[in-house]
């Protein structure tokens, strides 16, 4: 099974319950970034779903934790950049 490079979109739902104080409190917990600032690569093999900061790191993980794969097989990686 191969995952599509672009996942289907879904409608956004408006949050009707959050107050401004909730939003202000959440703002100190993190920040909004772009894909260029925060790359994420996910190993999507058989319920693995581990996160990595680069393609090189996910390929190292695959060599170590999924030794039955061809080392050059870069399929089943989910990323947004």
N, C-alpha and C positions, 0 to 999 in steps of 0.2 A: 504494500500500500504506500502510495506517495501522497504527501500532504500538498495542497495547493499553495503556491507562493503568495497568493492574496486570499485572505479569508473573507467569507461573505459578510457584508455589513448588516447591521440591525438598527432599528429606530432607537434613538436616545429618549430616555424618560426624564421628565422634569422632576427635580426634588422639591416637593411641596412641604416637607416637614422641617428642613434645616433652617435655623434662625441665623442671623448675622453673627451672633456670638459663637455659634457652632463653627461657622466658616472661619472666623478669626482664630479660634482655638486650633483648628486643623491646620491653619497656615504655618504655624510654628513647628509642626511635626515633619514637614518635608517641603520640597519645592517642585515646581513644574519644570520639566526638562524636555529637550527635543531628542529625537533618536540619535542625532550626532553627538549629543552630550552624554548619553547614557545607552551605549549599545548593550543589547541583550541577545544571547544565543541560547536556545533551548534544545536539549537533546530529546527528540520526540520518539525515541525507540521504546517499544513495548513498556509503556507506563514508567519510563525513566524520569522524564520531565525535569532534569536538573538544569539550573541556570548557569551561564558562563559569560564572562565579559568580552570574549573574542572567539572568532572561528578557530584559531589555533588551540585555545584552551579546550573547546568542545571536542576537537579532533584528538587531543591528548587523552581526554576522558574516555573517548571511544576505544582507543588502543588499549587502555588499561581495563575498563569495565565491560567492554563489549568485544572481546578478542576474536569472536567468531566472524566478525565483519571484515570485509576487504578494507585495508587501511586507507585507501583513497576514496572510499564511499562517503560522500558528504550529503547524502539524502537524509531525509527525516530530521532536518534542522529547521527550527522556526526562529525567525529573526524579523526585526522591523527596519533594518537598515541595510 
